Amino acid sequence: MGKTFYLHFDKMPAVKLVTGMKVKVHGVGKGNQLTVAANGNNVETLSVAAATVSGAQNTIVILLNFIDATIECGNSSVNGLMFQNTASVNTLYQETSYGNVSFSGVVAGPYTINYYSTNTCDYGSWASAAESAASAAGYNVSSYNRRVYVFPKNNPCGWAGMGTIGGNPSKAWIAYCDLADVFAHELGHNVNMHHASTPTCEYCDVSDFMGYGGVGFRQVNAPHKEEMGWLPTGKVVLATGNTTVNIAPLELYPSSTALPQALKIAKPDTAEYYYFSFRRKLGFDSSLGTDYADKANIHRYKGSGSIQTFFLGSLATGQSFNDAANGFTVTSLATTADYVTLQVSFGCASLAPMVTISPASQSGNAGATLNYTVQISNRDSSSCPATTFTLTPTVPGGWTVAVSSPLALLPGISGSATLTVTSTLGAVAGNYSVGVSVSDGVSSTHNGSASATYAVNVVDTSAPTAPSNLVASSKRGKAQLTWNASSDNVGVVNYCVWRNGVKIAQPTSTSYLDGAVTAGATYSYSITAMDAAGNTSGQSNTSSLTVSKGGKP
């Protein structure tokens, strides 16, 4: 109990882990290291920590020396970088959050901890040692919900910084005390932001300090501002149809402009959103690169959660972004100092239909007729016209098949047809594939198919063997019958009891008590067996008895 483990995944985890989550994991442990497969099966989320994304962030920064290495920055320079300078982490967050977030606190140390720069990258133990040293120096470390540990560049870790995603307290480790945007980046993780990426590079959206460090201070992108709740809902326009909208610079405080500051368009094929924003060289964005400045920036993001954002490109005046799969085009019509004008045009986006057959499997004897339901869903965008789908059935050779066709469907609408299949009388027992292919005869995009199973039953023509050793005896004024069981290639389901040539019962066991008899009368019995296919055996031996009086033989 109370032991700390460091999790390692073989690739990006299937679930997004946020510091403060309670999770149950299954992996291979060695010392204080736990290796877990990132396949979504070995991590179970038990609870999720809440994020703090507004207000003053009470922060302690603890400077560290190793026994053999000294931190390169002094206390006052780090204090200025974090809290006091005109351009500090504090003023950067105030600007990019539109005044929602600030950082205040103290810088403690430097303290020499009992570790060498040549040891392993045991950042967890370094943090514990740092907090112990600061506490011994009189700091109330537990009163700070943001904790930053800064250590020499000469270290075994191989990274510039690292931070917990959320957490209370959150923790950040800084290996380059002179790179201001590394502080901003790791504290960005602490307030729940993930990396600013491109589709091919996890850190390569350098319009956002959640991209690569060492670039300098700059603001965060539109998806991050919406994720954090800094960009008011009313400043984000969700386009669902043709529209033209003016988008104000993202750097402006929302209260200073009547215009929206982000355009958002759903991306249904991946359950994401596109974000269009206008970036200008204002404030901390004054050094923004030419890939971003004075252009409409395009990002892709899930719309919520501590997951990566993706920069896709930017639009200068006259340029367009087209998503054929989702059926829309965004064109930058004009750019001024106050806004960019974007035109959204939705067209027809043709998608493959969804085709299903139910039931997935059913059975019948050779020659039986079975019915299946074929359902087709038209997945085209709403701007598309109706599509007439032709259904072509596929069955084994010689079988009979019928299906209703064609089927006209509007976008977003589903329809069904009945597939009727009759196997041949000579069909051998086994599983056969039946199905349909779907097309509209115009676009290959509308091609689709689905299949199901027709199981031809095994035909049982073998009768059970005749029951044997039938014995009839009188028992308390009744006739007690017992016999030996029959055998069958599939299985016996019941027996038929014959009395004086008339069937009187169908027991499933190998005994029967006949109470419908008269004392002093003589009866003759025989037994036959029956299987599930109705095949009946020959008769057993005949056994006769005279029923005794008084209930005794």
N, C-alpha and C positions, 0 to 999 in steps of 0.2 A: 504494500500500500504506500502511496505517496511517491513512487518512483517515476521519474520523467523519462519518456521515450521519444526519440526523434524518428518521424515517419519518412520513409523514402518510397517513391512509387516508380515502377518500371517505365512509365510514360505519364502524360497528362491524365490526372484522375478523371474517371467518368462522372463523378459528382464534384461540384464546386465546393471545396472546403473553406470555411470561414473560421478564423480564430474565435474561440468561444463556443463553437459547436461541441456538443457531446456526441461522440461517435463510437460505434463498436466495430473493431477491425479484426481481420484474420490475416496473419502474415508470418514471416520467419524472423525470429528475434536473435540478435547477437549482441550481448552487452546491453547498451542503452539505445541500440539501433533496431528499428523494426521495418522490414522490407515488405511492401504490400503490392499485389498485382492490381493495376489500375483498370480492372475490367468491369467495375460496377457491381461485382458480386461479393467483394470482400470488405466493403465499407457500408455500414448502416447508420444513417443519421438519426440520432435520438432527439436532439433539440437544437435549435438555431439561435445564436446570440443576436440581440438587437444591435443596430448600428447607431452611433452618435455622429451626426453629420451637421450639427449647427451649434452655435454658441462658442464661448471661450474654451479652448482646449488646454487644460492645466498640465504643463509638460516639464519634466526634469531631464536634462541632458547631462550624462555622466561621462567625463573624459577619462581614458584609461591609458596607462603605459604597461608594456610587458617588462619582464625582468631585463630583457636584452634589446628592447626597442622602445623608443619614445614617440609619443604622438606629435605630429608636425604642427599643430595649431594650438594657440594659447586659449585660455579661458575667455578672455575679452573678445577675441576675434570670433569665436564660435557663438558667444552671446550676441554679438552684433549681427552675425549671419542669421541666427534663429529669431531674435526678438527685437533688436534695437535699431539696426540700419534702416535707412529709407527704403532700400531694396532688401528685404529680409523674407524669410519663410512666412513670417507673420503677415507682412503687408501683401505678399503674393496671394496667400489664401484669402485675405480680406477682399482683394480685388477679384479673384477668379470666382469666389463664392457670392459676390455682390453683397458683401458685408455679413454673410451668414456665419462665417467661421473665422476665428482668430486664434493665435497661439500665444500664450504667455507662460512664464515660468522662470526657471533658474538653470544655470550651468554649474555643475559641481566638478571638482577635480582640477587637474588630472590626479588619478590615484594609480599607484603601481600595484598590479595584482600578481599573484604567484603563478604566473604562466609565462612560457617562452614563446617567441614568435615562430619557433620551429615545431611547437606542439601541434596536435590535430586542431581542426577548426571547431572547437568546443564552445560555440557562441553562447549556449545556454548557461554553461558554468561561468563564462565570463560575465554574463549579465548578473548572475547571483553574487559573484564576487564584487562587482561594481556597486550593487545595491548595498551590500554589507559595508563597503568602504564609505559610501555616502552617508549611511545611517550612523556609522561611527563618528563621522565628521559633524553630526548634528542635523542632518536633513531628514525630514519625515517623508521617506520615499513612498509610503503607502498612501499619502495624500495626493499623489500625482497619478492620473489615469492614462497619461501618455508618457512612456519612458523610452529614452533614446540613449544608446551606448555607442561611444565613438572611440575607436582604437587606431593604432598605427597602420600605415599602409603596408609596412613590413609584417605580413601575417600569412597564415596558411590557407585562407579561405578561398581566394580566387574570385571574389566578387566585390563590387564597389559598395553594395548595400543590400539589406534584406529587411523585410518588415512583415509582421503578422497582418493578415487581412481581418480587420476589426479586432475585437477583443477588449476586455476591460479587466486589468490594464492592457493596453496595446503595447507592443515592443518593436523597436526598430534598431538595427545595427548598421553603423556607418563606418566604412573602412577608408573613405577619402574625405577627410574633414574639410578640405578646401573646395569641394564641389557642391555648391549650394543646392543645385537641382536634385542631387542625390538625397539630401535631407527631405526636400519637398516630395520626391517620388516615394520614399519609404513611408513617410507620414500619410501620403495618399493611400497606400495599402491599409494603414492603420484606420483610416476613416472609410474603408471598404471599397476603394477603387481598385480595379485590376489593370493590366497593362494596356497601353495604347499601341495597337498593332497594325500591321498590314496583312493581307492574306498570306504572304510568304515570309513574314518576319515578325516575331513577337514584340519587339521593342521599336519598330521602325516608323511609327507615327510620331515624329519629333515636333509636331505642332502642339503636343501635349506633354507636360512634364512626367506623365506616366509612361512615356517612351524612354529612349536612351537618356542616361545621365551625361553630364559633361557638356551639354549644349547651352546651358544657361537658363535663367528663369523664363517661363512663358506660361500662359494659361492652360486650362484643360479644354477638351473638345466638347461639342454639344451633347453627345450621348452621356458623357460623364456628368455634365451639369444637370441633365435631367435626372439621371440615376440618383444623384445626391440630393435632389429636391431644391437645388439652388436656382434653377430656371423655372419660374412659375408656369403652371399648366397653361395659363392663358397666353403664354409667349411661345407655345409650340403648336403649330398648325398641322393637323392630320388631314392630308389630301386623300379623298376617296373617289374623286371624279375630276374632270377637266377644270382647271383653275389657273389663275395668274395671281401671284402674291409677291409683295415686297418684303424682303427679309432684312432687318436692321443688323448692324455688326454685333457679334457675340460678345465683344468686349464691353459694350455699354451696359450700365445698370438698367435693369428692366423698367424701373420707374422713370427713366429719362427718355423713353421713346414710346410712342403709341403703336409701333409696328411689332409684329412677332419677330422672334430671333432664331427660330428653327422651323424647318419644314420636315415633316415626318410622313413617310409612305410605307404602308405594310408590304412585306415581302412574303406572301403566303407559302411559296414553295419551300422555304426553309424556316418558317415561323420566326422571322426576324423583322427588323424595320430598317429602312434607309433614313438617314438624317442629312439634311442639307442646311448648312450654316454659312454665314458671311464673316470671314476673318479679315481684320485690318491691323495695320501696325500702330496699335494704340496701347499705352500703358506697358505692362509687362510683355505684350506682344510686339513691341517696337522693333525687335530683331527677328521677327517671323520670316522664315524662308520664302523664296519665290514660289515654291510649290503650293503655298497656302495663302499668302497675303493677297488681299484685294481680289479674292476669287470665292466662288461658292464651293465650300469643302463638302465632300461626300463621305459619309461614314456608314458602317453597318454594325448593328448591335441588337441583341435580343430584346431590348426594351426595359429590362430590369435585371437586378442581380449583380453580384460581384464576379463578372466575367469580362473577357476581353472585348474591346471595341476595335473596329477595323477601318482604317483610312483607305478609301478606294481610289481617290483622285480628286481633282478640282476642276471647276468650269470657269474659263474666261468668257467674256461677252461673246455671244454667237455660238458657243459650244454646247453640245447636248450630251446627256447621259441616257442610254436606252437599256431597258430591261425587257427583252423580248419574251422571256418566260412568264413574266407577270404582267406584260401588256401595257407598259407606260414609257413615256419619254419626258425628261426634264430638260428644258433649254434655258440658258442664261440669256435673257433678252437685253439687259442693260445693267451697268454698274455705275453707281454714284458714290460720293463720300458717305451718304446716309443710308444707302440700302442697295441690295442687288435684286433685280426683278427676275423671278423664275416662273416659267410657264410649264404647267403639268398637263400632259395630254395622254389620256388613257385610250388605248386601242384594243384590238382583239388579241388576246394571248391564248393560243390553242394548246391544250394539254391532253395527254393520253387519258382516255376514259378509265374509270375503275370498273372492272368486270368481275363478278363473283357468281358462283353456282352453288346452290344449296338443294338438298343436303350434299355434303362433301362425298358421302359414300352411302350406298344402299344396295340391297341384294334381292335377288329373285331367281326363280328356276329358269332354265333355258326356255326361251320363247315368251318370257313374261314381259309386260309393258310397264316401264317405270317412268315417272314424271319428275323433272328437276326444274327449279326456278332459277332463271338467269336474271341477274340485276345489273343494270348499267347506270353509272353516274357520270353525267357530263360535267367535266371539271374545267371547262373553258372559262375565261374571265367574263364578267357580266356584259362587256361591250360586244361580245361575239353574237352572231345569229344562232338560231337553232341548228342542230346537227341531226341529220337523218342517218342512223346507224343501221347497217345491214348485218344480220347475224348469219353466219355460215356454220352449220353443225359439223362435228367430226366424230365418227363412230367407227368401230371395226367393220371390215368388209363384209357385206352381205346382211348387215343389220338394218333395221328400218328406223328412220328418224324423221321428226318433224319439229319445226320451231317457227313461231310467229315472227315475221320480219316484213318490212323495216320498222324501226322504232325512232320517232322524231322527239328530240329532247332539247329544251332550252338550257342555257348555262346554269349550273347549280342544281339541276333537276335530275331525279333518278326515275327510271322506269324498269319494268320487268316483263319477261316473256317466259313461256313454258316450253321446255325442251322435253319432248316425248321420245323415248328410246325403247325399241323392242329387239331383244336378242334373237338369234336364230335358234330353232329347236335343237339343232345339233351342237350348240355352243358348249365347249368343254368347261368344266368347273374351274373358276379362277377369277382374278380381278382384271377388269378391262377399263381403259381410259375412254371417257366420252367428254365432249366439250363443245365450245363454240369459239370462233374467231370473229372479231368485230372490226368493221371498217366503214368509212363513209364514201369510198370511191373517189375522193378528191385529195385529201391530205393524209400522208403516212403518220402524222402526229396522232390521228384519231384511231390508229390501229390498236387492238387489244385482244386478249384471249383469256380464257379460264377453262379449267377442266375439273372433272369429278370422277368418281369410281363407280362402276357397275360391277357388282360381285355376283357371278353366276354360281348358284348353289351346287353343292355336290348332290347328284341324283342317286338316291339309295334304292336299289332294286333287290337287295339281298334280304331274304326273310331270316328271322332268328331261328336257331335250332329249337326243336320241340322240347318242352319241359320233360323231365324224366322222374322216375321213382315217385309217382303220385301215390300217396297213402291216405285212405279215407277211414276215419274211425269215429265211433259214437262218443260224445262227451256231454253228459248232463242233458240228454234229450236233444242234442244238436249234432250236426255233422262237422267234424274237424278235418280239414284238408291240409296236407303239407306236400311240397314237391321240391325237386332240385331246379335251380335257376337255369334259364336259357342263356345262350351267348349270341352276340350280334356284331356285325362289322362296325356299327355306329353306336348302338345301345338300345336295350329293351326299355320301353317306357311303361308298359303294364302287361298284365296277364288277364285272360278271359276264362272264367269258370263256367263250365257246361254241366248241367244237371239233366239227366235223361234227354240229352240232345238239345237242350234249350240254354242259351247264355243267360246267366243270372247275376254276374258281377264282374268288375274289372279292377281287381286289387293291383297295387304296385309292388307288394311284397310276395314272398313265396309261401304264404299260408293264408287260409281263409276259414272262417267259422260260419257255417250255414245254419241259421236258426229257423228258417222257414220250412221245417220238416215236421212230419207226424210220427209219433212213436209207434213202433211196430211195422212201419212201412220200409220198403227196400228202395234204395236209390243208386244210380250209376253216375259217376263223375269222370270228367276229363278236363284238361287244361291246354290252352294255346297261349303263345306269346306274341306281342305286337311291338314294332319299333316306331320311331317318330315319323317315318315316311308312310306308315300304315301297312307295312308288310307284315303278314301273319304267318306264324309257324304252323307246322303240322301238329296234330293232336298228340298229347302225352298218352301214356298207358291209361287204360280204364280201371277205375277202382270202385267197387260196390260195397255197400254196407246196409244193414237193417238197423234202424234207430231203436235203441233199447228204451224200455219204460222206466219210470221212477228216477230218471237222471243218472242211472248207472249202466255201464256197458253190458 
